[in-house]
Amino acid sequence: MTATLRFLGTGDAMGVPRVYCDCAVCTEARATGVNRRFRSAVLIDDPEAGHIMIDCGPDWGRMMETAGLRFAERMLLTHGHYDHIGGLPEWADACRWQERRGVAYAPEVTIAEVTARFPWLSRTIEFRPADGGFRLGGWNVRAWRVNHGHNGYAHAYRFDHAETGWSWAYCPDAIGLSEAEKAPLAGLDLLVLGTSFWHETIPYERRSVHDVVEALELLRELKPRAAVFTHLSHDIDLTRRYELPESVRFAETGLRIRLGDG
Ligand SMILES: Nc1ccn([C@@H]2O[C@H](COP(=O)(O)O)[C@@H](O)[C@H]2O)c(=O)n1
């Protein structure tokens, strides 16, 4: 059986709709919901490793309900920013009420940030350093630090299947990657990349995530076999048809991708 990647949340730091905003995309998100987006998170459903979520933003509870999920045993964290970790206390409470222990993998620096913000989490969640790489079922997993522009740094994860050689990466929050940061993104079957806006016009020094224009340029360089753009702001309207290469698409809530096809 092949593992599946499910997009539980596909939004940027504010989600869609933005609470203060009456733009067409936010209005559509409120009315019909094509553009309604929880903060970005994915679920890996692997025949050997089970259910593993990547990132745990403040929409965690509603995301789980929407997906019909009752429990998440394991989490991978990309960085310690609110939109990626704000749901950890709720997850920890769910662990506590069920008398189960959650396991969260993250780089040591992120574990330190998270446990400083939420010191009680270690009672119910076991934090495991991801720095040296680790194994999840058949996947060899590595994490590395990526530039996050105005907001400092984040991490990306690469997964290589030990038997099939299939490889994919999750890099939701990055911009202006250096050559060394790009290197682990080479030769992928699938790249999931954060792109908040189509073309973000605020000064570069104030930006923190690739826009679609930059991401397409990056794809021309990295040449993954397929790519999915996530971490989408209210600038992206999924009721429209965008001109994207055939192998590239925007994520939508509930999208499932088989990790091993093709
Ligand atoms: N030290 C920080 C800086 C920012 N945040 C939160 O991160 C989000 C920014 O998201 P982008 O993906 O747009 O860079 C936002 O929710 C900030 O509140 C943080 O938690 N810690």
The ligand as an SDF file (V2000), in Angstrom:
LIG
                    3D

 21 22  0  0  0  0  0  0  0  0999 V2000
    9.1550   35.4470   16.3920 N   0  0  0  0  0  0  0  0  0  0  0  0
    7.9760   35.2610   15.7830 C   0  0  0  0  0  0  0  0  0  0  0  0
    7.6780   35.9160   14.5860 C   0  0  0  0  0  0  0  0  0  0  0  0
    6.4440   35.6780   13.9910 C   0  0  0  0  0  0  0  0  0  0  0  0
    5.5800   34.8200   14.5950 N   0  0  0  0  0  0  0  0  0  0  0  0
    4.3010   34.5150   13.9610 C   0  0  0  0  0  0  0  0  0  0  0  0
    4.6100   33.9070   12.7240 O   0  0  0  0  0  0  0  0  0  0  0  0
    3.6410   34.2470   11.7690 C   0  0  0  0  0  0  0  0  0  0  0  0
    4.3070   34.9390   10.5890 C   0  0  0  0  0  0  0  0  0  0  0  0
    4.0520   34.1620    9.4960 O   0  0  0  0  0  0  0  0  0  0  0  0
    4.6770   34.2570    8.0260 P   0  0  0  0  0  0  0  0  0  0  0  0
    4.5340   32.8770    7.5500 O   0  0  0  0  0  0  0  0  0  0  0  0
    3.8180   35.2170    7.2860 O   0  0  0  0  0  0  0  0  0  0  0  0
    6.0790   34.6810    8.1340 O   0  0  0  0  0  0  0  0  0  0  0  0
    2.6190   35.1170   12.4660 C   0  0  0  0  0  0  0  0  0  0  0  0
    1.5610   34.3030   12.9230 O   0  0  0  0  0  0  0  0  0  0  0  0
    3.3920   35.6710   13.6330 C   0  0  0  0  0  0  0  0  0  0  0  0
    2.5290   35.9770   14.6920 O   0  0  0  0  0  0  0  0  0  0  0  0
    5.9220   34.1530   15.7430 C   0  0  0  0  0  0  0  0  0  0  0  0
    5.1360   33.3140   16.2430 O   0  0  0  0  0  0  0  0  0  0  0  0
    7.1170   34.3900   16.3310 N   0  0  0  0  0  0  0  0  0  0  0  0
  1  2  1  0
  2  3  1  0
  2 21  2  0
  3  4  2  0
  4  5  1  0
  5  6  1  0
  5 19  1  0
  6  7  1  0
  6 17  1  0
  7  8  1  0
  8  9  1  0
  8 15  1  0
  9 10  1  0
 10 11  1  0
 11 12  2  0
 11 13  1  0
 11 14  1  0
 15 16  1  0
 15 17  1  0
 17 18  1  0
 19 20  2  0
 19 21  1  0
M  END
$$$$
